[in-house]
Structure formats: C-alpha cells, structure tokens
Amino acid sequence: MPDIPVVYVISDALGETAELVYKAAAAQFDLSHSEFRRNSYVQTEAHIDEIIAEAASVDAILIYTMVVNPLRVYLDQKAREKNLVAIDILSPLISALSTKLGTAPQSVPNITHRVDEQYFRKIEAVEFAVKYDDGKDPRGALHADVVLIGVSRTSKTPLSMYLAHKGVKTANIPLVPEVTPPRELFLASPQKVFGLILSPEKLNSIRSERLKSMGMDMSSNYAKYNRIVEELEYAENIMKRIGCMVIDTTNKAVEETAGIILQTVFRRQEHKGL
C-alpha cells in the first residue's frame, strides 16, 4: 500500500478553509490517519522558505489559501522548484469571480472571519435590544450605542430591532407623565439619545387602531386627543432637558428614521476621529 501522505496546509489567515477541503477529499481514500500540519498566518517569504524546506524533506503535499498575490506567486514558485505537489484552493474561484464581476478581489486575508464578527455583532445587538426594550432595565442607556425615547406607539421597539440588525446596540425608554424618567437616561451621553415624536393626529389614529385590534374600550384615556397632546408636551420637555436630537416620525418609515439616526451617529464618530 502506498505511503500515507504528509499534508501541509499553508495560509495567510487561519487555514480552516484548506483544511476542510483536504479532509473532504481525504475521506474518499480513508486517509483519516494521514499526518496533517497546518501553517497559519504566513506573511513573509522567509516563512514560506522554512515551510518549503521542511515539506520537501518529507515530500509533502501542499494545500494553500493565500489571498495576497505576491506571497501566492512566491509559494507556487518555490513548490515547483522542489517538485512538490501544491494545490491552490482559492485562486481558481477568485479568478473566475473576478472575471465574471469585472472587478479585482480585495486580497484581504481572514476576511471571512471579519464577516463572522459582523454576524456576531448583529446577534449581540439583537439580544441587547430585547433585553433593554421598553425601559425593562434602564441601565441599558449607559451601555447602548443609541437610546430611543418617546411616548407609547412612536415606533421605539421596531426601530430598536431595525438598528440592532445593523449591529447597533439600542435601548429604548418610554416617557409617561406619571412615571419619573430613570436617572440613567440623564447620565447617558445626550449625543446617543434620540427623541421620537409624532403629530397628535397621527398618534391618535395609531392608538385608536391599537385599541380596536385588541378589542378594548375605545373611550380609553390612552387614545384621547387631549391626553396625547399632554404626553407629547411632557416628552418634548424631557428631550429639551436632555439636549438630545428630536426626530418627527409622523410621515417617516422605520427605515427612514433609522437612516437619519445612523447617519448622525456615523457623522459624529467621524468628527471625533478628526
């Protein structure tokens, strides 16, 4: 029976992709016991030289995922000089995509892990939004990227979830005249607080429909026009005390309001970086 090959995985990132591809192929030959050596974060020609010398001494098979072109070319050249079998996992597909799309690849090592980081940031933001929704825990105002405040039915929760799916940790706190706002709201930076308001007419319509859908008494104080005006005046006074940005959402979709908030946040971050 032929000798079981020694396999070197070489990558300018972690090397997981090449390892998975090799194991999928090796399973077709019952090579579960083959010797496997992963070389991660290969960033220099000197490092490649060391790996090639070691691999040549055992006539290893090389499997590599190098997205930095000069290093990939150098590795391929050195492998040919030593008559080593070398398989480039990514280049054929990257080349095909580049031709099809008419654009050059980014050539950024470890980019899939950066995508993973974005995914987990989004998940964390969604969990944060659920935990600190509707003032359940006002301490969220101190740890959030964005804090939404406003009276009932001003789209605080839908907006919180939309921003969370953009990776923005968002807390929201309702403003009710009979309830003193939490002290955390005034301790948080005013720049991350956004007040949401609606016209009394629009809010009256939304609350009336809400009561109707729930089969509740339509004469409830919740949907009375005078009560709504009182709540809005109270909320706007709180927003003035905080000194936060106020957004009138009367004729805005959630996506539009979110866009205003995101642009404001990013613009402030850029200004800080100057």
C-alpha positions in Angstrom: 0.0 0.0 0.0 1.4 3.5 -0.9 2.6 5.6 2.0 0.0 7.9 3.5 1.0 11.4 2.5 2.1 14.2 4.8 -0.1 17.2 4.1 0.9 20.8 4.8 -1.8 23.4 4.9 -0.5 26.9 4.3 -2.5 30.1 4.7 -2.0 33.8 5.3 -5.0 33.5 7.6 -6.1 30.7 9.8 -6.1 27.9 7.2 -9.5 26.4 8.1 -10.8 26.5 4.5 -7.9 24.5 3.1 -8.1 22.0 6.0 -11.8 21.4 5.4 -11.3 20.9 1.7 -8.5 18.5 2.3 -10.5 16.4 4.8 -13.4 16.2 2.4 -11.1 14.8 -0.3 -9.2 12.6 2.1 -12.4 10.9 3.2 -12.7 9.4 -0.2 -9.4 7.5 0.3 -9.7 6.6 4.0 -6.9 8.9 4.9 -8.1 9.9 8.3 -4.8 9.0 9.8 -2.6 11.0 7.5 -0.1 13.4 9.0 -1.5 16.9 8.9 0.4 20.1 9.6 -1.3 23.5 9.5 0.8 26.7 9.0 -1.3 29.7 9.7 -0.7 33.4 9.3 2.1 33.0 6.8 3.0 36.6 6.0 6.6 36.6 4.7 8.8 34.9 2.0 11.2 33.8 4.8 8.4 31.9 6.5 7.5 30.3 3.2 11.1 29.2 2.7 11.1 27.5 6.1 7.9 25.6 5.3 9.0 24.6 1.8 12.3 23.2 3.2 10.5 21.2 5.8 7.9 20.0 3.4 10.5 18.9 0.8 12.2 16.8 3.4 9.1 14.6 3.7 7.8 15.0 0.1 4.6 16.6 1.4 1.6 17.7 -0.4 0.9 21.4 -0.1 -2.6 22.8 0.1 -2.8 26.6 0.4 -5.1 29.5 0.6 -3.0 32.6 0.0 -5.0 35.7 -1.0 -2.0 38.1 -1.0 -0.9 37.7 -4.6 2.9 38.2 -4.2 3.1 35.6 -1.5 0.9 33.2 -3.5 3.2 33.5 -6.6 6.3 33.1 -4.4 4.9 30.0 -2.7 3.9 28.4 -6.1 7.4 29.1 -7.5 9.2 27.6 -4.5 7.0 24.5 -4.6 7.7 23.9 -8.3 11.5 24.3 -7.6 11.2 21.4 -5.1 8.9 19.3 -7.3 6.2 19.4 -4.6 2.6 18.8 -5.3 0.9 22.1 -4.5 -2.9 22.8 -4.7 -4.1 26.4 -4.7 -7.6 26.2 -3.2 -8.9 29.8 -3.7 -7.3 31.3 -6.8 -9.3 29.5 -9.5 -12.6 30.5 -7.9 -11.4 34.1 -7.1 -10.2 34.4 -10.7 -13.5 33.2 -12.1 -15.5 35.6 -9.9 -13.2 38.5 -10.8 -13.7 37.8 -14.5 -17.4 37.4 -14.1 -17.9 40.5 -12.0 -15.3 42.6 -13.8 -13.7 43.7 -10.5 -10.5 42.9 -8.7 -10.6 40.9 -5.5 -9.9 42.7 -2.2 -7.0 40.4 -1.4 -7.7 40.7 2.3 -6.6 37.7 4.5 -9.1 36.4 7.1 -11.9 38.3 5.5 -14.5 35.6 6.3 -13.7 35.9 10.0 -14.4 39.6 9.7 -17.8 38.7 8.2 -18.3 36.4 11.1 -17.5 39.2 13.5 -20.2 41.3 11.8 -22.7 38.5 12.2 -22.0 38.0 15.9 -22.1 41.8 16.5 -25.6 41.8 15.0 -26.7 38.9 17.1 -25.3 40.6 20.2 -27.1 43.8 19.3 -30.4 42.0 18.8 -30.1 40.3 22.2 -29.3 43.8 23.7 -32.3 45.4 22.1 -34.6 42.6 23.5 -33.1 42.9 27.0 -33.4 46.7 27.2 -36.7 47.1 25.3 -39.4 49.4 26.7 -37.4 50.5 29.7 -37.3 47.0 31.2 -33.8 47.8 32.6 -32.8 51.5 32.4 -29.1 50.6 32.9 -29.1 49.8 29.2 -29.0 53.5 28.5 -25.5 53.6 29.8 -24.2 50.8 27.6 -26.2 51.3 24.4 -24.9 52.9 21.2 -28.3 54.5 20.7 -31.1 55.3 23.2 -34.6 55.9 21.9 -37.1 57.8 24.0 -40.7 58.8 23.3 -44.3 58.2 24.3 -46.1 55.0 23.5 -46.6 54.0 19.9 -43.8 56.1 18.4 -42.1 53.0 16.9 -39.4 52.7 19.6 -39.3 48.9 19.6 -39.4 48.3 15.8 -36.7 51.0 15.3 -34.6 49.3 18.1 -34.8 46.0 16.3 -34.0 47.5 12.9 -30.9 49.3 14.3 -29.9 46.0 16.1 -29.9 44.2 12.7 -27.4 46.9 11.6 -25.2 45.9 14.6 -26.2 49.0 16.7 -26.9 48.2 20.4 -30.1 50.1 21.1 -32.1 50.6 24.2 -35.5 52.3 24.4 -37.3 54.0 27.2 -40.9 55.1 27.2 -41.9 58.6 28.5 -45.0 58.7 30.6 -46.1 61.8 32.6 -47.0 59.8 35.7 -43.6 58.0 35.7 -40.3 59.7 36.6 -37.7 59.0 33.9 -34.9 56.8 35.1 -31.7 58.6 36.3 -29.7 56.6 33.8 -31.3 58.5 31.0 -29.8 61.7 32.2 -26.4 60.1 32.9 -26.1 58.8 29.3 -24.4 61.0 26.7 -27.1 63.3 25.1 -25.4 62.6 21.7 -26.6 59.0 21.7 -30.1 59.8 22.8 -32.8 60.3 20.1 -36.3 61.6 20.9 -39.1 60.3 18.8 -42.3 62.4 18.3 -45.5 62.1 16.2 -48.2 64.6 15.4 -51.1 64.3 17.8 -53.5 63.4 15.0 -51.3 60.5 13.7 -50.7 59.2 17.2 -54.4 59.4 18.0 -55.1 57.3 14.8 -52.5 54.7 15.7 -53.6 54.3 19.3 -57.3 54.0 18.3 -56.5 51.3 15.8 -54.4 49.6 18.5 -57.4 49.6 21.0 -59.7 48.3 18.2 -57.4 45.4 17.3 -57.2 44.4 21.0 -60.9 44.6 21.5 -60.5 47.3 24.2 -62.7 50.2 25.2 -62.4 52.9 22.6 -63.1 55.6 25.2 -59.9 54.7 27.0 -57.8 57.7 28.1 -54.9 56.1 26.1 -56.4 57.3 22.7 -57.9 60.6 23.8 -56.6 63.5 21.9 -56.1 65.8 24.9 -54.2 63.1 26.7 -52.0 62.5 23.7 -51.2 66.3 23.5 -50.3 66.2 27.2 -48.0 63.2 26.8 -46.2 64.8 23.8 -45.6 68.1 25.6 -44.2 66.2 28.5 -41.9 64.1 26.3 -40.6 67.1 24.4 -39.8 68.9 27.7 -37.8 65.8 28.8 -36.0 65.8 25.4 -35.1 69.5 25.9 -33.7 68.8 29.3 -31.5 66.1 27.9 -30.5 68.1 24.9 -30.9 65.2 22.5 -31.8 65.2 18.8 -35.5 65.1 18.2 -37.0 63.3 15.1 -40.5 63.8 13.9 -41.5 60.4 12.6 -45.1 61.4 11.5 -44.5 60.7 7.8 -41.4 58.5 8.1 -41.0 54.8 7.7 -38.9 53.0 10.3 -36.1 52.6 7.7 -36.1 56.3 7.0 -35.8 57.2 10.7 -33.1 54.6 11.2 -31.2 56.1 8.3 -31.3 59.6 10.0 -30.0 58.1 13.2 -27.3 56.0 11.6 -26.0 59.0 9.5 -25.9 61.1 12.7 -24.1 58.5 14.7 -21.5 57.9 11.9 -21.0 61.6 11.3 -20.3 62.2 15.0 -17.9 59.2 15.1 -16.0 60.6 12.1 -15.9 64.0 13.7 -14.4 62.5 16.8 -11.8 60.8 14.7 -10.6 64.0 13.1 
